[in-house]
Structures are given as C-alpha cells and as structure tokens.
C-alpha cells in the first residue's frame, strides 16, 4: 500500500455525518458547513448525511434549510436508513456515511479525494475543511482537537475541571516529547482523533477495509487500523471542532457519557486516570520497539525477544511497511498481556506527571 504524500489544498473531499434524532443540533452543524472557507454555490462542498432510525424532524429540518437557500454552498446527499437489531448503532451509520462518501468521490473520478467525518451535534469553525486539507500535506490521517461547546450558564467549576483534564493529557504528550517524540506528529499537537473530526484519503480508507461497524469506539478502531497499516496520524492544532456538552447522547461511551461523568465529579465522584508511571513504561516500550524495527535479522529478533515477542510474533511483524506499523502491531500484542493501568485521582496524576517530566529533563 502506498501512503499519501503532499496534497494540494484543492483536493476533492466529502463530509460524512451519521445523524439520529438531531433536528435541533444538525442545523447548527449544517450552517457551519455552509460557511466553510473556499466553497460557494459555484464550487459547493459535498456532504453526506446518513439519517438512521430518526423519529423526529431531522430530515424535514434539513429540507427546510435547503428550501430557505441557507445551504447553497453545499451539495447534499441525504440517505434515510432503518437499521435493525444488532446493526442499529452509530458504527453502522458512520460506516454507511463514509462508504457513501467514498463511492461519490470514486464515481466522480476522484479516488484520491478526502473523506471527512464529524458528529451531527458538532459545530465547526470556518477553516475546518481547509485546515484538514493543509494538515494532510504532511500526514495520512488527521484528527481534530475537541473543544467543549459549553453553554454560557455552565458551572465555572466544570470549566476548571475540563482545563485540568486537558492539562493531564498535555502532560502525557510532554512525556512523549521527552522520551520518544513522533517525527510525523511534532509539538504542538493535541491528542484527539475521534469521529467528531477525522480526515482520511479514500484510497487509504478502502485499503484498511473501511470503518469497523462497532456500536461504540468505531472511530478509534478505524484509527488503529490506519496506524497498523503505517499511516502517519497528525494531531494538528489548527484543526478543531466544537463538541456538544450535553449529558444525554445517542451512544453509550461517547462524548455525552464523558460529560455526564465530569458532572458527577462536581458532586464528589473521584476522576481517576492512569498514573504517570504507566505512561513512562508505555512510551519507553514503544521507543524500544521503534529502535528494534530499524535493526536487521537476528538483532531485531533478539530485541523483540527481550520484550517478550516470540518467533511467531516476529515473523508476523515482518510485513510491516514502516516503524509506525511495527510499533502499533507489536505494542498491541504486548498490551494484551499487560496488567490494567493503575489509576489515581486527577490532582495526584497531574502532580506526578509534572514531577516525572521535571526529573527526566534534569537527567537529560
């Protein structure tokens, strides 16, 4: 498989959106898509909406916007689907939306086009599409930073909690920069790559078999497949998306579940996260794997054996096209054998991350 190289900004693209009962929030998203820089009625932005199992006015709301001329800068394809049984979830809907978008570009003779996906309750800055396309010039996949689109009346304690949690994940990335900085994803970077903002070329999407239709975590599963194929994942700080702060979502385990968890923290529930030592062990292990990839023959096998990878695993890893794929595939094997990460309260986790980063810098 050949990975993407530098791409022109004008690369054809389509935005793919799963939506279920989103008559209130979807018009906000569509308005932000209609205002994307670089698109107009003469050169519209392609948008696929997979309206699945809607029992409200989601589709009539779309049609009303079209009739009012509010979406003149978009070319819309609305697909209504009735998903049944075990398939009635966001993973199936997002896959159907992405597959429809890929087919659209291929039918128009643009197999090198870009698939973008977001959530029906998101709101996008005007440069979202353009920033994704720019970031893809030096990457194969782009994840957008999640910015919580909170109501002005939100509890200020909640905003402070959001900031502390973001500090934690920034601290994890700081450890990466000290111990094993990713050359394809340099600082500054965020750490988000969810269905709220992903961009991937059609050819690469097809090469990994498309998005796994899981009831939850379908976005992370796709990113894992892409990275295991050797794709360069970029967390560009210029790509961002405003996500809903609502507590009642359309999928268990999604953003709404996390927002409900954070709300409970204000009532005294502890917010637990992996200890700093967990991240140090993980990052060093991945750094060792990265070095092992660049060894030849028996030297690589010996390095892998020291980590606990036997001959069969080493043989399976021989097909990896680059160190990204090697690290992802090997680490998945090792992670499956590891004990669950020890967790501690947020404030202690923050203090431990800061102390560890300071000690590592002093020792360098």
C-alpha positions, 0 to 999 in steps of 0.5 A: 500500500502506498501512503499519501504524500503532499496534497494540494489544498484543492483536493476533492473531499466529502463530509460524512455525518451519521445523524439520529434524532438531531433536528435541533443540533444538525442545523447548527452543524449544517450552517457551519458547513455552509460557511466553510472557507473556499466553497460557494454555490459555484464550487459547493462542498459535498456532504453526506448525511446518513439519517438512521432510525430518526423519529423526529424532524431531522430530515424535514429540518434539513429540507427546510434549510435547503428550501430557505437557500441557507445551504447553497454552498453545499451539495447534499446527499441525504440517505434515510436508513432503518437499521435493525437489531444488532446493526442499529448503532452509530458504527453502522451509520458512520460506516454507511456515511463514509462508504457513501462518501467514498463511492461519490468521490470514486464515481466522480473520478476522484479516488484520491479525494478526502473523506471527512467525518464529524458528529451531527451535534458538532459545530465547526469553525470556518477553516475546518475543511481547509485546515484538514486539507493543509494538515494532510500535506504532511500526514495520512490521517488527521484528527481534530482537537475537541473543544467543549461547546459549553453553554454560557450558564455552565458551572465555572467549576466544570470549566476548571475541571475540563482545563485540568483534564486537558492539562493531564493529557498535555502532560502525557504528550510532554512525556512523549516529547521527552522520551520518544517524540513522533517525527510525523506528529511534532509539538504542538499537537493535541491528542484527539482523533475521534469521529467528531473530526477525522480526515482520511484519503479514500484510497487509504480508507478502502485499503484498511477495509473501511470503518469497523461497524462497532456500536461504540469506539468505531472511530478509534478502531478505524484509527488503529487500523490506519496506524497498523497499516503505517499511516502517519496520524497528525494531531494538528492544532489548527484543526478543531471542532466544537463538541456538544456538552450535553449529558444525554447522547445517542451512544453509550461511551461517547462524548455525552457519557464523558460529560455526564461523568465530569458532572458527577465529579462536581458532586464528589465522584473521584476522576481517576486516570492512569498514573504517570508511571504507566505512561513512562513504561508505555512510551519507553516500550514503544521507543524500544520497539521503534529502535528494534524495527530499524535493526536487521535479522537476528538483532531485531529478533533478539530485541523483540525477544527481550520484550517478550515477542516470540518467533511467531510474533516476529515473523508476523511483524515482518510485513510491516511497511514502516516503524509506525506499523511495527510499533502499533502491531507489536505494542498491541500484542504486548498490551494484551498481556499487560496488567490494567493501568493503575489509576489515581485521582486527577490532582495526584496524576497531574502532580506526578506527571509534572514531577516525572517530566521535571526529573527526566529533563534534569537527567537529560 
